[in-house]
Amino acid sequence: MLIKVSDLVEVIAGRDKGQRGTVLSVDRENNRVIVEGVNRVLKHVKKSQRNPQGGRLSKESPLDASKVMLVCPKTSKRTRLGVRIAADGSKERYCKKSGVSLGVVAPAKRTKVSK
């Protein structure tokens, strides 16, 4: 999964289709993301010392990563992500439509120097 925290994404399926938001957290093991303001659910909270009022709390619920697409910073349209090797040997994420680089994924590998 190439989506990272603080990426701007758009929901492409489900009841929140078309909404955009930033990624708050990524669960790579279960392939799920939490997006700000998307897939909100009501959690019922019992009265306690911490929450004397009780009632219902609205919070974001995890969403499958296949239901979101990254929004390209250059064109502001949704796009697929790819990984390519940069000139210095490091891996970087990029937008497939515009070719804009989205940051380094892995640093350049060190090569052995022969003596």
Secondary structure, 3 states (H helix, E strand, C coil): CCCCCCCEEEECCCCCCCCEEEEEEEECCCCEEEECCCCEEEEEECCCCCCCCCEEEEEECCEEHHHEEEECCCCCCEECEEEEECCCCCEEEEECCCCCEEEEEECCCCCCCCC
